[in-house]
Structures are given as structure tokens and as C-alpha cells.
Amino acid sequence: MEDQKQRVYDALDKLNIKYEVVEHEPVHTMEDMDRLRLPAKGTLCKNLFLRDAKGKRHFLVTCDEKKTVDLKSLGRALGAGNLSFASEERLEQYLGLKQGSVSPFGLMNDADHAVEFFIDKDLGRCKSLGIHPLENTATVFLSFKDLDKFLWNLDVDVMKIKL
């Protein structure tokens, strides 16, 4: 699995994106992350992989770990009706990820651009963002602008929303 993380680091290096990595034990929830007491290098992000009721549309939503996301109102805002968490099988199929490793970096694996990506506008004010590099054994800290640059290079439409 080390090659997964390395793919992210190589892609960031190729784009001359400045980042910092903190290696840690595997984590599966935001509570696990909080227990690690990572140094204050930036805002830890939670990433929600969601689907609409019919399973036709899939969404990756990134926000501050401290934000509460109301799926009902988010579904209305996205014009998607009722949203629910997508299954582990869908996560693997669309983003090539396992539960606990959901990350915008997973969009590297979405060659068909089947997943719609939304990021909370408030993250734009953060010094740096902490997200997993396709595995839950490390956290990469980089700026909002550099994450945007990374995703732009993948031709991902980054839709900023107010959560």
C-alpha cells in the first residue's frame, strides 16, 4: 500500500506543490484523528462520500472536521434529493479507496469524473488543510490554493459551497 501514498507525493512533487506529511497509526474516524493529537499544522478535514437516493450521482464533500453537515439540506442545495453515505463497494469502485481513507486525492482514481466534488468555502481561509494521501496512515498538510491546483491538474471541477 505504500505505493498509494507515494503516488500522491509524486503528483504533488511534479506540480511543485509544497506539503508536509505526518505519519501516524491507521485511523478510521475523525475521533481517531483527534486522539492522535497531531501538531497544529492546519485544519483537519473530513471527507464525506455520498450518493443520491437512486445511486446515479456520487459526491465527495470536504469540510472542516468540526462542521456538522446536514445531509437533508445539502441534498436540496445540490439538487440531489435525499443523500446517504455511499457503500464501501461504491467507494472502492469510484475512488479506489477504503473506508477511513476518503480524501480529495482519491479523485486521482476517478478517470471518468463520475464523482462531483464540493468543498466548503470556509476552508479557503485556513492556513493549511490536513487530508489523507489515499491511506489512513498519514496526513498531508497543504494550502487550499495548492489543493485546488492539484485538482485542477486532474481536470476536476471544484465546486465551492457554504456548509
N, C-alpha and C positions, 0 to 999 in steps of 0.2 A: 504493500500500500504506500510505501514511501514515495514511489514514483508519482502518485496523485498530487501530493504536496509539491513535489519538485516541478511538476507541470505548471502549477500556479506561479512558483517562484521564477521559473524560466520565462514565462509570459510577462511577468512584471518587469524582470530584468531587461527583456527585449525592448520594452516600451520606456525604459529608463525611469521607471516609477520607483520612488523612494518608499520603503516599507520597513517595518520591524516585525520580527516573529518572536512569539513567546511559546515555547514548547511546554506542554503540560500533560497530565494524565487524561485519558479519554473522558469526555463529558457528554451527557445526553440531554440535559435540560438547562435552562437559564439558572435554576437553583444550583446545579452542579457548578456552573461557571462562577457564580457568586461565592461559593465555598472555596474556590481556588484563591480568592483574594489577589487577583492579578494586580501588578503595579498599575497605577493610574496613568496609563499611556493613551487613553482615549475612551470613547463611548462604546460600550459593548452593544452589539446589535443582535436583535432576534430576527429570525427569518421564518416566515410562515409560508408553507407550500399548500396552496388551496385549490379547490376546484368548484365549479358551479354544480347545481343540482343534477344536471344531465351528464356531467363528466365530459363536456365538449370543450370547455375553456379551463385553462390552468393558470394560476397566478403565483408569483413569488413576491411577497411583500416584506420589505426590510424597514425596521424602525428601531428606535432606542429600546433597549431591553426593559426599561421601566414603563414604557407606554402600554396601556390597555387597549386592545383592538376589539371593537365591537363588530363581529362578523356580519351581523344583520345590516348595520348602516354602511359598512364597507361594501357589501354586495350591492346595495342600492346605488352607492356612489360610482361603482364600476359598471353599473348596468348589467349586472350578472345574476341578479336574484339572490337566492339563498346560497351562501358559501359554506363549505365544510373543509376540514383538513383532508388532503388527498392521502391515499393509502401509500404504504411503503413500496408497493409494486409500482405505482404511478411515479413515485419519487425516483425510483431506480430507472424506470423507462424514459422519463422526460429529462431528468437532470443527472442521471448516473450516480446518484448519491444514496447513502444510507441514512436512516433516521439519526438525528443528533449531529449531522454534518451539513445541514441545509445552509446554503450560502449563495450569494450572488455569483461567486466564482463558478458555481455549478452550471451557469449559463454557457460556459465553455463547451459543455456536452450537449447543448440544445441546438444542434446544427439546423434543424427545421424551424427554429424560432417559434415553437409551439407554446412556450410559456411567456405570459405577459408579465413584465417586471415593473413593480411600483416601489418607490422609496419615499419615505416620509420627508417632506420639505425641511423639517426641523433639523435633520441630520446635517444639512448644509452649513449649519452654524457651529458644528462640532470641530474641535481641533483635529481629531483623527477618529476613525471608525475601526472597531475590532470585529473581524469576521473570520470564520474558519476557512482554511485553504483546502477544501474538499474532504477534509478529515477533521474529526473532533479531538485530535491530539495536539493541536496548535491553534494559535490565534494570530492573524496578521493584522497589524495596525497600519492604516494608510489614510490619506486625506479623502474627503468626499470628492474633491476635484479629480484625484487620481483614480478612484473607483470609477467615476464617470468616464474618464479617459480609457480605462481598461475595457469597460463595457462598450463604449463607442467603437473601439477597435474590433470588437466581436460583432458589430452591427446590431447591437441590442438597443431597442427603443427604451430609454429610461424615462418612465413617467413619474413625475414628482406629484405627490398628493399630500394633503393636510390630514393627518390622522388625529 
